[in-house]
């Protein structure tokens, strides 16, 4: 049903977690995939090899997404390699505990740069191509934290609320060019990011008890919503935030 055979997709943070699952799912749908990674070259290489084994093309790029010049260079490389970029998924992010009274300037800047500014940089770099193509789909990964806040992670929650603001603004700004901008908001997902928090069985049970669906998401649960938003099935969805959290944001 979902076929993306002639599409080129760019995913940030594709070496593991939600990003890696998204790379694999886009490849399964027939897309050519470029993805960024930061330090985990071996993990990125494994993901790229999996895509090749599916008979699809993958391009992996080491990018410090907090630096605008590096982002612009990466987008130029992808354009040179694939000739176009149809879909951008702003996925890469960090989640580091920092109570407000001890949060350092460095901690604040790191989270703002990686989670929020990077999405501005990628959107700024790909939108000129998408405008020329008169086609584009941008999917930004936010969080339940961006909707209801998160104690001890206020900087993280602020970046994710910022992602929702960016999504709605660009949706209105770019709709006229057939560029749809939407967001996906996961709740807790089983990835390296949450491995420490979910590691203890008792903590996990406690968390799962309060999620209406009774379980933490898999990375594939999130990737499914992302691929759907990139597909023609979602052509009339503009500026939305799709909650993929088993109902956890409701309680
Ligand atoms: P993860 O920690 O497993 O993977 C994060 C990815 O971001 C990695 O591929 C990493 O290379 C990349 N990344 C991190 N810092 C980077 C940097 N400085 N430069 C370039 N790339 C960098 O995380 P996960 O769980 O897959 O999260 C993906 C997205 O989903 C993030 O935006 C996160 O905030 C969001 N999210 C995750 C939830 C969860 O429970 N895991 C819940 C809600 C949102």
Boltz pocket constraint, residues with backbone or C-beta under 6 A from the ligand:
constraints:
  - pocket:
      binder: B
      contacts: [[A, 12], [A, 13], [A, 14], [A, 15], [A, 16], [A, 17], [A, 18], [A, 19], [A, 36], [A, 37], [A, 38], [A, 39], [A, 40], [A, 63], [A, 64], [A, 65], [A, 66], [A, 90], [A, 91], [A, 92], [A, 93], [A, 94], [A, 95], [A, 114], [A, 141], [A, 142], [A, 143], [A, 144], [A, 185], [A, 186], [A, 187], [A, 188], [A, 189], [A, 190], [A, 191], [A, 192], [A, 193], [A, 194]]
      max_distance: 6.0
